[in-house]
């Protein structure tokens, strides 16, 4: 028996579970973990490009200042 405490937090007592229930629980945990890892990877990629674009903007601004002098 799986008891959701919050939207994304799951607690259960695996001692009382049968083999099939344990397998289903493990499958769900793998799916949740993989989904979480994909979200982390997407956020890291987004952060990388945000930082890269910010740095590119700074370099362009510096070059524009040098050219206008």
N, C-alpha and C positions, 0 to 999 in steps of 0.2 A: 504494500500500500504506500503510495507516494503522496506526501502531503505538501502542497506548495505553501510556503510561508509568505512569500512575496511573489511578484510577477516572475522573477528570474531565479529565485532561490528555492531549491528543492531539498527536503530532508526526508529520509526514510530509514526504517529499521530493517536492515538486510538480514538480520538473524531469523526473522519470521518468514522470509520469502522462500518460495519454491524455486526450483531451477529455472523454469520458464520465466517467472517474474524477474529473477536476477538477470537473465539474458536480455529481457526487454528494458530493464532499468539501465543496464550497461550500454545497450544500443542508444538509448535516449541521452545518456551522459556523453557518449562519443559524438553524437550529432550536435549537442549543445556546445561541446568543447570545440569542435571543428567550426561551428558557426561563430563562436567567440574569436577563434584564431583568425578567421577570415575578416571579421570586423576590425581586429587589431591591425592586421596587415593593410587593410584599406585606409585606416586612419594614419598609419605610419607613412604610407605612400602619399597621402594628401598633405601631411605635414612636411614631408621632404620637398614636394613641389611648391608649397607655400613659401618655405624658407629659400628655396632656389630662386623663385620668382622675385622675392623680396631682395635677395642679394643681386640679382640681375638688374633690378630697378636702381639699387644703390650705385652699381658700377656705371650704368647709363647716366645717372644724375651727375656723378663725378666727372665723367667724360664731357658732358654737356657744359659743366661749369668751366672746365679747362679750355674748351673750344671757344667759349664766349669771352675769355679774358684777353 
